């Protein structure tokens, strides 16, 4: 294990890289805005064109902050699941919480006639989609928590979570079969994931939910470290297994469910970033891993979003495609270089 001074140096480098990634993400886009004008707009100075200031403050900065929140929370929830189940293939969506959000979105988009009440309430389409996704993920989370209270075997809980995901995926497939082409295309577009559609109010709500999830994760650091050596060992040193399991599941639900509800399902980040962090920091201590995955996840999704928006082009690629195409080779390279998996 590296000395603590090395960890501090690593976090300083990560902080610097996060700032650079944030600046790069904000300064590049479909509209070419000079760098000095971008800096001036951010720090309250005068801007040559008012439209540039609007683009920066109402689109680019919220999009960058959404990428930071989504990347951090998905990476942290992936770390929680991999440790809870002691399974390197576990990700933030193994409990079916993301699938519940997808089902909520599918019911709203592809079963619009059955949910006409959203229009009566005067909700915008984006807001109603967020509410439907949030409700779907919350209901699945509630069911998972109830199931967790009735079984003691953690691996059985993992299998049940995967079954929930299969059930919701089947329901989405049935809806897709009977829906019109336009609604099906809208759902597919949502399933690509996007960090560029949130207002400042929605961003604030997402940030508050994620903050609660991060606090619960920090409270779970000691149980997480103990669980690495097995539930019997954790219990022998005084860890309340059932309480810790609830805490980790709820934290994961808040982190992964809220991101899926607000930004759509974003793949790969939650699975890969924890492995990337373990390889680079060469540790399994969650006191180091929790803040590290938060930073790495934010940096990765900022860089992927910068590539997805294709600077100086009107095209925006699906962020899911970018995260996998860019991130997967990096993880493969690290594993080949280290020649073993730290877990």
Buried (B, 14 or more C-beta within 10 A) or exposed (E): EEEEEEBEEBBEEBEEBBEEBBBBBBBBBBBEBEEEBBBBBBEEEEBEEEEBBEBBEEBBBBBBBBBBBBBBBBBBBBBBBBBBBBBBEBBBBBBBBBBBBBBBBBBBBBBBEEEEEBEEEEBEEEBBBBBBBBBBBBBBBEBBBEBBEEEEEBEEBBEBBBEBBEBBBEBBEEBBEEBEEEBBEBBEEBBBBBBBBBEEEBBEBBBEBBEBBBEBBBEBBBBBBBBBEEBEEBBEEEBEBEEBBBBBBBBBBBBBBBBBBBBBBBBBBBBBBBBBBBBBBEBBBBBBBBBBBBBBBBBBBBBBBBBBBBEEEEEBBBBBBBBBEBBEEEBEEBBEEEEEEBE
